[in-house]
Amino acid sequence: MGLLVRMKRSSILISDTGLKDLSIEHRKAIVQLRDIYDNIMRKVIERGIKKGLFDVKDIKVTIYLTSSVIIRSTIWFSPKGRLSVDEVGDIMFDYIYRGIKAEKK
């Protein structure tokens, strides 16, 4: 979360909403970076599933949802707000983790 706070909103949201406005060259670069990020997320989730830590219905949708929670937080989060970056990061982690963790049997 801290990294995202230090980045400009425009640089974060370009991957979310502005791809259609980019040149073909820049669009390809952003999509390539997004694919790398998604691949890392997929590997983490697959490893968690194999170890019995995660239980998700659809890996791809889980990646999209997790990415959206993180990226969209740059719209509403303010370092001058009532919660620190670390506090918001902890809440986001808890929210995402509770959604994907496997139930203890």
C-alpha positions as CSV (number, residue, x, y, z in Angstrom):
1,M,0.0,0.0,0.0
2,G,2.8,2.4,0.9
3,L,4.3,2.1,-2.6
4,L,0.9,2.9,-4.2
5,V,0.5,6.0,-2.0
6,R,3.8,7.4,-3.2
7,M,2.9,7.0,-6.9
8,K,0.9,9.5,-8.8
9,R,-2.8,8.6,-9.2
10,S,-2.5,9.0,-13.0
11,S,0.3,6.4,-13.3
12,I,-1.8,3.9,-11.2
13,L,-5.1,4.3,-12.9
14,I,-3.8,4.2,-16.5
15,S,-3.8,0.4,-16.2
16,D,-7.3,0.5,-14.9
17,T,-9.1,2.9,-17.1
18,G,-7.0,4.6,-19.7
19,L,-5.6,1.9,-21.9
20,K,-7.8,2.9,-24.8
21,D,-6.2,6.3,-24.9
22,L,-2.6,5.1,-25.1
23,S,-0.6,4.6,-28.2
24,I,-0.3,1.0,-29.3
25,E,3.3,0.8,-28.1
26,H,2.4,2.2,-24.6
27,R,-0.7,0.0,-24.4
28,K,1.4,-3.1,-25.1
29,A,3.9,-2.1,-22.4
30,I,1.1,-1.6,-19.8
31,V,-0.6,-4.8,-20.7
32,Q,2.7,-6.7,-20.5
33,L,3.3,-5.3,-17.0
34,R,-0.2,-6.2,-16.0
35,D,0.3,-9.8,-17.4
36,I,3.5,-10.1,-15.3
37,Y,1.7,-9.0,-12.2
38,D,-1.3,-11.3,-12.9
39,N,1.1,-14.2,-13.4
40,I,2.8,-13.6,-10.1
41,M,-0.6,-13.4,-8.3
42,R,-1.7,-16.6,-10.0
43,K,1.4,-18.4,-8.8
44,V,0.9,-17.2,-5.3
45,I,-2.8,-18.3,-5.3
46,E,-2.0,-21.7,-6.9
47,R,0.7,-22.3,-4.3
48,G,-1.7,-21.4,-1.5
49,I,-4.3,-23.7,-2.9
50,K,-1.8,-26.6,-3.2
51,K,-0.8,-26.1,0.5
52,G,-4.4,-26.0,1.6
53,L,-4.2,-22.3,2.7
54,F,-6.5,-20.9,0.1
55,D,-9.8,-22.0,-1.3
56,V,-11.0,-20.0,-4.2
57,K,-13.8,-20.7,-6.8
58,D,-12.0,-19.0,-9.7
59,I,-8.3,-17.9,-9.7
60,K,-8.7,-15.3,-12.5
61,V,-11.7,-13.6,-10.8
62,T,-9.8,-13.7,-7.5
63,I,-6.8,-11.9,-9.1
64,Y,-9.1,-9.3,-10.7
65,L,-10.9,-8.6,-7.3
66,T,-7.6,-8.5,-5.4
67,S,-6.0,-6.1,-7.9
68,S,-9.1,-3.9,-7.9
69,V,-9.0,-3.6,-4.1
70,I,-5.4,-2.5,-4.1
71,I,-5.4,-0.3,-7.2
72,R,-8.7,1.5,-6.5
73,S,-7.6,2.4,-3.0
74,T,-5.4,5.1,-4.5
75,I,-8.6,6.9,-5.4
76,W,-10.0,7.2,-1.9
77,F,-7.0,6.8,0.4
78,S,-5.4,10.0,1.8
79,P,-2.2,10.0,3.9
80,K,-3.8,12.9,5.8
81,G,-6.9,10.7,6.7
82,R,-7.7,9.1,10.0
83,L,-5.8,5.9,9.2
84,S,-2.2,5.4,8.3
85,V,-0.9,3.6,5.3
86,D,0.0,0.6,7.4
87,E,-3.4,0.5,9.1
88,V,-5.2,0.6,5.7
89,G,-2.8,-2.0,4.3
90,D,-3.6,-4.3,7.3
91,I,-7.3,-3.8,6.7
92,M,-7.0,-4.6,3.0
93,F,-4.9,-7.6,3.7
94,D,-7.4,-8.9,6.3
95,Y,-10.3,-8.3,3.9
96,I,-8.6,-10.2,1.0
97,Y,-7.1,-13.0,3.1
98,R,-10.5,-13.7,4.7
99,G,-12.0,-14.0,1.3
100,I,-9.5,-16.6,0.0
101,K,-8.4,-18.6,3.0
102,A,-9.4,-22.2,3.3
103,E,-11.7,-23.2,6.1
104,K,-10.1,-25.3,8.8
105,K,-11.4,-28.9,8.8
